[in-house]
């Protein structure tokens, strides 16, 4: 009998993963099917796709592994992550969190946002209306321990309605353990390794360090430290809101703004942050008891420059976390660090960690935020059941496979007066177009899991043409002008272009930054940060993505630059394109010059 697990993250960016006999076969987020970014609804379509694509019968499922024990559907029912705007989040702070934290009142999210409740989502209106009556009577946030069993009951019932799964097959996995195990088992490197989870909240813990080691040829784990008062993730969330951006989504924009800030403007603000929390030994130490960060920070930063705020926040993040990690390394002798949790999405902080002298490698797996917890839950359950190492991820191409027959049907129907269709030597033709400063999209093979485009659902361009950034920003992506693009670089040239801190395996997924060597800044100018010349690279190998590798190689043969500017193939505010129809739709709506669609290159004739 095969061990077949479905891992589920049902919260922001709901995601499902399939593990068979210790190997992750697929992982995909609900947003890819619904086309609603960060869709928090039950991942009905994602689960169905996994079962259909890998020919798994519902009756053969061994276990359903939900991440997090503490959970309620209040945010899901009010569409907290997808339907709320900045004004809504400010209203939420005033009407829900202020009375909860300052006046000790029991406030229901569902009551305050009763006009926002979406009962039409799966499994339907009748089911949700029954449960809303129960939740309305309580503080319906997941931090309310009284609701843990109610949250488990709802998840058991919903997955039972969907898959006919008996309750004894439904498992609930500790949140921070999911992050830690994902960061470790996605790579599987054991020697002198610790795994770290850093995030905002999850089962009442938001930082954890675990040692993995071999004893009698068996992998053992030892918890080094954990706690629930780590400030950075929540600080980033509320400062994002204070700066007029959307929390839980636009934190990366604050990070992207930080390098523009001058030290003389943000030094004093960094000190203000240190007055809140510092490091004492292996723990984070609160210097002040603050009921709520949002209102306190808003007053603390009143009158501060926007760039100084972002610069100080990033400076504080790097200094606080690096100080903490240095203390860990003083006591425990490790060379390698695996990192996951929402804070691991901060690529600039990951760079500063990798620069510590005692560290050889810092590995951050694909999208280490909560979306990857669908895989983390499977890793935890498999390891604890068998005390056996699951198989590591080979790459991040875990989603929808482009269908050749559907592509052929699209090509047949396409208007040949408007588009030229290339069927032979498409990499050669595409490389020439890129060298001629055309902007292309590539939709081929299986889609990447997570937020980073890794060549299969990417917009690509010449990285040496700095003017191309404006074209992509204004005519295609509608991105914020200060945000940097990234670069895909062939493995052979990665050490030539960048100062790498560790093995190239650490740089496969755009989860860390590197410093660009000065003599290659001009050649990569459009694919690096314009102010500090750091790059968030994807190092491409033949093994991981042969066709994309060959395209970059052809471009290099024409230009002597073995790299491409790479950004996600989507419109701003929407998820990455998933399938053939999504790709063609975005291609037609924008000023892209061409589209590589599996084995075809579609070129606009009049662009």
Secondary structure, DSSP 8 states (H G I E B T S, - for coil): ---EEEEEE-STT-EEEEEETTEEEEEEETHHHH--TT--S--HHHHHHHHHHTT--GGG--EEEEE-SS--SHHHHTTTTTT--HHHHHHHIIIIIHHHHHS-----HHHHTGGG--TTSTT-HHHHHHHHHHHTTS--STT-GGGHHHHHHHHHHHHHHHH---GGGEEEE-HHHHHHHHHHHTT---TTEEEEEE-S-STT--EEEEEEEEETTEEEEEEEEEES---HHHHHHHHHHHTTS-TTTSHHHHHHHHTTS-HHHHHHHHHHHHTTEEEETTEEEESS--S-HHHHHHHHTTT--HHHHHHHHHHHHHHHHHHHHHHHHHHS--SEEEEESGGGG-HHHHHHHHTSTT-SEEE--SSTTGGGHHHHHHHHHHHHHH-------S-SEEEEE--HHHHHHHHHHS-TTTEEEE-SSHHHHHHHHHHTT--EEEE-SEEESSSS--SSEEEEE-TT-TTHHHHHIIIII---TT---EEEEEHHHHHHHEE--S-GGGGSSS-S-EEE-GGGTGGGGGGS-TTT-EE-EEEE-TTT-HHHHHHHHHHHHHHS--EEEEEESS-TTS----SHHHHHHHHHHS--SEEEETTEEEEES--
